[in-house]
Amino acid sequence: MKKTFRQARYAARMTKKQVAEYLELSPRTVARYEQTNCAPKVIIECLLLLGGKMPTIGRRHCFEGWSFGNGFLWSPSGEKFTSSEILALHINQQLVDELYRENMILRKTKKK
């Protein structure tokens, strides 16, 4: 669902004045966005990100429904992940790849 400027501003829990100051926009520009309820996608995505919603920039929307808050990344199903768990995924994948290569070498030597 496409978010409007107002919804994004509310998600960020910011006043119009705070939005103008934070994004270095004129108060008049912010007032126009509020009145038309329309703003450039990057402005809306920035406000949503400030409010803890994952951006949907791109074609795949692979993080749609994800959010972050209280020190966790939350999946759409409610699972929470710490930054350490996310960083460990790369290390775990490297270990799995190494074990796979070693297993393939052992299989080849066993066939001989």
TIMAR-524521 format. One line per 10 residues: number of its first residue (from 1); their letters; for each residue x, y, z of N, C-alpha, C. Coordinates in steps of 0.001 Angstrom, whole numbers, padded with zeros to 6 digits. Layout:
! TIMAR-524521
NUM = a = X/Y/Z/X/Y/Z/X/Y/Z  ...
This chain:
! TIMAR-524521
1 = mkktfrqary = 000834/-001167/000000/000000/000000/000000/000889/001243/000000  000640/002136/-000903/001420/003358/-001015/001075/004299/000136  002101/004774/000822/001907/005675/001951/001873/007124/001458  001068/007922/002124/000984/009335/001808/001967/010113/002686  002163/011366/002344/003061/012207/003134/002598/012279/004581  001339/012487/004787/000811/012619/006146/001031/011333/006942  000759/010188/006328/000973/008908/007012/002449/008727/007377  003328/009126/006460/004761/008998/006719/005190/009951/007840  004657/011158/007832/004996/012122/008886/004513/011618/010240  003314/011055/010277/002791/010497/011532/003638/009308/011990
11 = aarmtkkqva = 004065/008468/011033/004901/007313/011384/006220/007774/012010  006755/008889/011511/008005/009427/012048/007788/010188/013358  006517/010406/013716/006158/011142/014923/006823/012524/014936  006666/013225/013800/007276/014540/013663/006222/015578/013301  006437/016784/013790/005584/017895/013394/006041/018382/012020  005234/019214/011401/005624/019783/010108/006909/020597/010252  007020/021316/011341/008218/022117/011578/009451/021226/011719  009315/020117/012445/010439/019193/012615/010856/018579/011281  009863/018233/010452/010171/017672/009128/010958/018689/008315  010501/019922/008308/011175/020977/007543/012615/021148/008016
21 = eylelsprtv = 012806/021175/009313/014154/021358/009852/015043/020150/009573  014511/018953/009805/015313/017737/009652/015728/017515/008199  014777/017714/007280/015056/017463/005866/015540/018707/005130  015721/019790/005895/016181/021046/005325/015300/021498/004157  014001/021494/004412/013006/021958/003452/012387/023245/003988  011834/024023/003107/011159/025230/003578/009833/024829/004215  009390/025581/005205/008081/025299/005799/006961/025347/004762  007124/026184/003776/006119/026287/002702/006037/024982/001887  007186/024399/001603/007209/023121/000868/006519/022029/001675  006844/021951/002956/006225/020943/003828/004717/021180/003914
31 = aryeqtncap = 004308/022429/004005/002876/022751/004050/002189/022291/002761  002861/022457/001621/002288/022002/000351/002171/020477/000327  003217/019792/000794/003155/018324/000872/001990/017883/001752  001815/018573/002869/000739/018239/003804/-000628/018511/003180  -000752/019636/002499/-002038/020020/001898/-002423/019071/000768  -001458/018727/-000082/-001749/017837/-001214/-001651/016370/-000818  -001048/016112/000376/-000813/014755/000872/000040/013962/-000109  000930/014679/-000759/001786/014079/-001774/003182/014687/-001649  004203/013868/-001784/005590/014322/-001721/006435/013351/-002541  007651/013745/-002888/008539/012809/-003586/008722/011523/-002767
41 = kviiecllll = 008852/010431/-003475/008970/009113/-002818/010115/009085/-001814  011218/009720/-002137/012363/009697/-001239/012053/010399/000090  011238/011438/000063/010841/012128/001301/009973/011199/002148  009015/010553/001511/008117/009637/002225/008907/008465/002805  009811/007899/002012/010610/006760/002481/011506/007166/003651  012065/008362/003592/012909/008846/004686/012099/008961/005981  010913/009524/005887/010071/009662/007080/009653/008299/007623  009321/007378/006729/008954/006027/007172/010139/005353/007863  011324/005536/007312/012524/004963/007917/012751/005540/009302  012542/006844/009455/012671/007470/010774/011646/006913/011749
51 = ggkmptigrr = 010506/006477/011226/009460/005904/012064/009615/004414/012316  010717/003825/011801/010980/002409/012057/010462/001466/011000  010011/001991/009881/009520/001129/008801/010621/000943/007764  010766/-000259/007263/011776/-000524/006263/011375/000118/004946  012339/000678/004225/012004/001327/002959/011565/000323/001907  010764/000790/000966/010298/-000071/-000128/010872/000396/-001446  012015/001065/-001381/012659/001534/-002605/013144/000319/-003372  012890/000301/-004648/013298/-000805/-005496/012093/-001562/-006008  012355/-002483/-006872/011271/-003215/-007520/010773/-004409/-006722  011648/-005014/-005959/011287/-006284/-005315/010557/-006131/-003999
61 = hcfegwsfgn = 010713/-005035/-003323/010067/-004815/-002029/010347/-005971/-001073  011591/-006455/-001059/011900/-007633/-000252/011825/-007366/001255  011807/-006100/001656/011674/-005802/003076/010296/-005254/003417  009357/-005415/002514/008006/-004929/002790/007431/-005666/003997  006908/-004920/004937/006342/-005511/006139/007334/-005639/007287  008630/-005462/007025/009645/-005507/008066/009705/-004151/008745  010160/-004140/009985/010333/-002874/010692/011469/-003038/011691  011867/-001934/012294/012877/-002025/013333/012488/-001125/014483  012881/-001549/015664/012583/-000790/016866/013030/-001544/018099  013291/-000826/019160/013748/-001407/020421/014994/-002272/020248
71 = gflwspsgek = 015839/-001917/019296/017077/-002649/019090/016951/-003924/018279  015805/-004153/017656/015588/-005377/016884/015100/-005062/015474  015366/-005981/014562/014743/-005993/013245/013596/-006985/013351  012393/-006550/013011/011192/-007380/013165/010699/-007860/011804  010449/-009157/011700/009905/-009714/010463/008407/-009463/010423  007803/-009603/009236/006355/-009430/009157/005581/-010398/010049  006180/-011565/010366/005500/-012545/011212/005761/-012319/012700  006551/-011281/013036/006781/-010961/014441/008070/-011505/015028  008895/-012180/014221/010180/-012658/014728/011113/-011467/014893  011962/-011506/015916/012891/-010411/016115/014323/-010904/015959
81 = ftsseilalh = 015158/-010039/015409/016551/-010359/015145/017424/-009238/015687  018519/-009613/016352/019471/-008612/016825/020477/-008322/015712  021205/-007230/015860/022230/-006915/014867/023312/-007996/014859  023618/-008577/016015/024620/-009652/016083/024172/-010873/015296  022901/-011205/015393/022390/-012364/014641/022478/-012117/013143  022190/-010917/012738/022241/-010595/011308/023678/-010619/010816  024605/-010051/011602/026015/-010072/011223/026559/-011496/011183  026069/-012366/012059/026534/-013754/012111/026083/-014566/010895  025052/-014121/010213/024565/-014872/009053/025653/-015044/007994  026428/-014000/007760/027496/-014075/006759/028560/-015089/007179
91 = inqqlvdely = 028942/-015042/008444/029945/-015978/008957/029414/-017407/008877  028170/-017604/009252/027567/-018941/009173/027545/-019454/007746  027237/-018589/006791/027201/-019010/005390/028594/-019400/004922  029611/-018679/005345/030982/-019030/004992/031342/-020406/005548  030938/-020691/006785/031215/-021999/007390/030500/-023120/006633  029259/-022884/006267/028496/-023882/005505/029173/-024135/004164  029592/-023083/003491/030269/-023232/002198/031559/-024031/002340  032329/-023741/003380/033589/-024454/003612/033327/-025937/003908  032345/-026223/004738/031993/-027621/005017/031542/-028352/003750  030797/-027663/002915/030347/-028271/001661/031550/-028616/000776
101 = renmilrktk = 032505/-027682/000653/033696/-027942/-000167/034497/-029122/000392  034675/-029151/001721/035404/-030262/002335/034684/-031588/002115  033380/-031572/002217/032588/-032775/001986/032763/-033260/000544  032764/-032355/-000404/032928/-032737/-001808/034314/-033340/-002045  035329/-032781/-001406/036694/-033323/-001533/036754/-034727/-000947  036149/-034922/000221/036135/-036252/000850/035403/-037263/-000020  034314/-036869/-000627/033565/-037788/-001501/034392/-038196/-002706  035122/-037252/-003272/035954/-037550/-004438/037076/-038509/-004064  037707/-038286/-002916/038808/-039169/-002499/038293/-040544/-002113  037065/-040625/-001621/036497/-041914/-001218/036176/-042761/-002446
111 = kk = 035779/-042124/-003558/035444/-042845/-004793/036679/-043458/-005443  037870/-042919/-005184/039104/-043412/-005825/039590/-044663/-005241
